[in-house]
Amino acid sequence: MRLLHTSDWHIGRSLHGSDLLAEQEEVLGRLAEVVVAESVDVVVVAGDVYDRAVPSADATAVLDRVLMRLRSAGAVVVLTPGNHDSARRLAFGAGLMARSGVHVRAVTPALDEPVLLSDEHGDVAVYGLPYLEPEIARHELGLADGRSHEAVLAAAMDRVRADLFLRPGVRSVVLAHAFVGGGVPSDSERDICVGGVDLVPAAVFDGVDYVALGHLHRPQTLSDRVRYSGSPLAYSFGEAGQVKQAWLVDLDGAGLAGVRPVPLPTPRQLTVLRGELADLLADPALAAVEDDFISARLTDPVRPVDPMRQLQVRFPHCVHLEWTGSGAPADGRSYTERLTGRSDLEVAGEFVLHVRGLAATPGESDLLGRALAAAAREDVRL
């Protein structure tokens, strides 16, 4: 049996306010081509199908079309909710969808009830563990304490192994959405730490043939049988240049037979540009990236006027702008930290310096002071 391990589709996610639905549908639609070309039997999605608990109508329409393409290509689909999903909403119509070959495993008390699939060697049990929020899952799993991800996942895996014990000779696959020890995070994942107890040892998943992990957005191999597929698209500029992929997983009669990567297309590259605004607008070498998603780090000594509008004339998909010139704050502190203990006039002066790159003149400071005093008098009257 051949499986295609994917995760973290995040349908509906944007990049600094730029809609990614078209890019997401293009990449996810290409999975159907992989199914045909590689004779894939099962596509698994290990959590974070959507980017939010209440997805938009457009996002649900994309998922509907993608699932239809995968089924038309001949693959069974098994998916589970991640920490971004609403398990209840994702599971709507699960019974009906299962009849068509799309299996949503989103109910914690039923996590030890596998999707049973067959090949010439017998059965393969696919267990979908929904994302387990410790404080909620411990009650559903009957744990008295268990306030960590490790505790609830260990309890979940105990149930899986107990079910497997009653199925001698059956090969097994587990889908889980968690931060497993040895994994390296990116800056586009939502933190699932609960009091510092988010990390789960890989040994929790002992006893199964393959563990398809989700949550971390870069593809990673923790062991031959425990892997992250990563997200199909880059969702932050920290992921610029990453090659996105899925894993092709082969099971033979004895269990795991092999795993190899399948590269996924990148509809629009992410590129970080650094330099002064005039240079970025004029450099002929940048013609090759004009259609990329752009993050511009401007090094002008004085903050340029309306730089985003100017950049988007040449780079229409410039979605992020940062000024790092000599006049920019360089101490790394947040606004709150830098302004604590300052007067209203000092705060206003800091704002002028940040926006313009030049401190307020004495005359401007006097005008700001009078405006703040007038606002204070108005507050008193109200």
N, C-alpha and C positions, 0 to 999 in steps of 0.2 A: 504494500500500500504506500502511496506517495502523498505526503501532506505539504501544503504551502503555509509556512508560519509567518503571519503578519501581526501587527498590533498598532495601537496609537494612531488610528486614522484621523481622529480629531476633526471630523466633518463639521464645517461651520466656523473653523478657526480663521482669524485674520492675522495679518502681519503688519503691525503698527497701523492698524485701521484699514488696511487694504484687503479686500475680499479675496479669499483663496478658493472659493468653491469651484471655479472653472479648472484651476490647476489640480485640485483634489480629484475631481471627477475624471480628468484625463489620466492621472496616474493610477487611480483605483480601477478604472476601466481597463487599463492595460493588464491588470492581473488576470483577466479572462483570457487574454492572449497567451499568458504564461501557462494557464491551465491547459489550453489546447496544445501548445508546443511541447510541454513537458509531461503530458498525460497525468495531470494532477487529479487525485481522487477527492481530496478534502482540503478546503481552505479554512484555516483557523484565524480568529481575530482575538488577541489576548487583551481586551479591554480598551477603554477610551475610544469607542466607536464614534461618538459625538464629542464635541468640545465643551458642551455645557449640558446641564441637567434638563433644560427645556430648549431643545433645538428649534431652529426656525423651520418654517414650512419648506423653504428652499433646501435646507440641509437634509430633511427627511426625504425629500424627493430625490436627492443625489444618492442617498443610501438605497432607496428603492430601486433605482436604475442600476446601481452597481451590483446589488444582489441578483437582480434579474439576469444580468450579463454573466455572472459567475455560474448561476444555475443553468443557463442556456449553453454554457461552455462545457457542462457536464460534471461540475464539482459540487459535492455536498459542502455546506458552510456551517461552521460551529463558531459562535461568538459569545463573549461574556462582557459584562459592563466593567468599566474601570472607575477610578475615582472622579472622573469628569462626568460620567453618565448618571442618569437616574435609572436604577435597576428596574423599578416598576414600569417606567415609561418604555424602556427598551424592550421589556418582556411583553408588552401589549401584543396580543395575537400570536404568542409563542406557540400555542397548540396548533393553530392553523398553519403557521409557517413551517412547523416541523413536518407536516404532511407533504410539504413541497420541497423538503430537503434543506431548509434553513433552520438550524437549531440554536435557540437562544437559551443559555444556561445562566439564569439570573436570580434563582431562589436559593438562599443560603441553606435552609434545612434539607434541600434536595441535591446538594452538591456532590453527594456520593452516588447519584443516579446517572450513570454515563450515557452518552450517545454510543450505541453499539453499531459498529460497521464491520463488514465482512470482506475478506478477500480469499484467495486460494489457500491461505494458511490458517484460516479460521477468523476469530473475532478480534477486533481492536476496540478497546474501551476508551473513549475520549471524555475526560472529566473537565468540565468548565467551572473553575472556582471564580465566582464574582468577586469584585473588590470587597474586602472584608474590613469595614471600619471597626476597630477593636471594641469600642464601647457598645456598639449595637450588636456586632457578631457574637460577642461572648455570651450574650443572653440567648441568641438563636441557637448557639452551639452547646448551651448548658454548662458554661464555664463559671465557676464561682469567682475567680480572679481574672486572669488573662487579659490584662489591659494593654498588651503590646501586639504588634503585627505578627511577631514570631509566635506568640501563644495561640492566637486564633488560627493562623495558618497551620501550625503543628496539629491542632485539634482537627482541622479540616482534612489534613493529609492522613491522620489516623483513621478517619472515616473512609477515605479513599482506599487505603491499604486493607482495611477490614472488608470492604466490598470486593477488592481484587482477590483476597484470600478465598472467597467463595466462587471465584471464576478461574480455576487452574488452567494454565496454558494461555490465558488471554493476554495479549500485548496491551500496553497502556500508554496514554498520552494525557498530560495535565496542562491546562491553561491557567495561568495565574498572573495577577497584576500586583506587583510588589517591588520594593527596593531590596534586592538580594545582594548579600555580601560579595564583594568583588566587582560589582557593577560600577560604572563611571557615569555620573549624571551630566546632563547638559543644562543650559540656562533657560530652556523652554518648558521644563516639566513643572507641574504644580507640586509643591511640597506635600508629602503625605506623612510627615513626621508628627507624632503625637507624644509630646514630652520627651523627645529624644529616643523613642523606642520604635523607630520605623524600620531599622535594619533587620533583615531576615537571613539566617545562615542557609547556604545552599543545601546543607545536609537535611533540612526540613523536608526536602522533596525526594529523599532516598526511596527506592523501591518501585520506581516507574521507569519506563523505557525512554521517554522524552518529556522534557518540561519546556513548554512554549511560554516565555515570559513577556510581559508588557510593562510599561511605565517609563523606562529609560529610552531616550529617543535616538541613541546611536546603537548600531548593531554590535553585539558583544557575545563572546563565547566564554562562559564561566566554567564549563566542562563540555565534553563531547555531547552530553545529553541535556545540558541546562544552558539555554541561550536566550538572549534578547534579539528580536528582529529589528527593533528600532522603528521610528516613524517613517512613513513612505515619502514625506516631504520634510524639508528643513523648516522649522517654525521659529527660528531666531537667527540673528546674524552670527551668533556663536557657533552655529552649525554650518556656516558658509564653507563650501568646499567638500563637505562630507558626501561620500557615495552612499546613497540610500539603496536598500536591498530588502529582500525577503529570504527566508531559508527554505530550501527544498529538503524535506526529511523523508528518507526511505526506511520502511520497516519490512523486514523479511520474516520468515517463520520463527527465528530466534529472538527477534526484537529489533533494536536500532541497527540498521545496516549502513547508514551513511547520511551525511548532511553536507550540502553545498550551497553557496550563496547565489542568488539571482538578482543582478543589478536592476534597479528601477529607473525609469527616465526622470529627468528633471525638466519640467516644462519651462521654468524660468529660474535662472541661476540667481544666487544671492552674492552680492559683491560689496565689499567695504572699500571706499575711496578715502584717501587722506591727502590733504593739501590745501592751498589757498583757493578761494572760490574762483578767481579769474583763471587760475591754471587748470582747474577741473573743467571749466566751461570751454577752454580753448585747446586742451591737449588732444591732438589727433589720435594718439595711441588708445584713447578711451572709447573710440568708435565701436569697438567690439563688445562693449558692455552697456551700450546705451539702452538696450531693451531689458536689462537685468533689474531685479529688485536692488535698490541702492541704499546703503547707509553711508552718509557723507560725514566725515570728521574734518571740520574746517579748522585750519591752523592760522587764519588771518590774525594779526596782532590786535585788530579792532573788529568787533562783531559786525559782519556785513549787514546791510539793510535788505530785508526781505529775501534772504538767501534761498529758502525753499522754492519760492516761485521761480527764481532764476534757474535753479538746478533742474526743476521739472520741465523747463523748456527743452533742455537737451536730454535729460534722463526722466522720461514721463513716469517711471515707476520708482522714483526716489521716494521712500516712505519714512526715512529716519534721518534726523539731522542733529549733529552735536558740534558745538563750538569748543575747541580745545586750544585756542590761541593764548598768547601770553597774558591777555587781560582776563581770561576765564578763571573762575575759582579753581585752585589746584590743590587744596588741602584735603580733598576727598570727603569733607564733612557734608552732612545733609543741610538743607535750609534750616530745619529746626535747630540743629546743633549750632550752626553759625549765627543764628539770630537770637538765641536764648539770652535773656538779660539785657537786650538792647531796647532803646526807646522806639516809639513809633517813627520818629524822624530818622533815626539810624536805620530802621528796617526799610523805609522808603528809599533812603540813599543807597542801601545795598541793592535794592531792586533796580534802580537806575543804572548802577554800575554793571549789574549782571546783564541787563538787556542791551545797553548801549556800548558797554566796554569802556566808558569814561565816567568818572565821578561827577556828581552834580556840582555845578558852579555855586559860589556863594549866593548869587541872586536866585538860582533855582532852589537852593536849600531854604532860603527865606520864604519863597513862594510855597514850598511844600509844608513848611512849618505853619504858615497862616492857614493853609487849607485843612491841615489836621486839627488845628485849634477850632476852626469853624465847624468841622464835623463833630468834635467833642461837645461843643455848645448845643448843636442840634440834637445829639443823643440825650443831653440833660433835659431839654424841653420835652422830648418824647417820653 
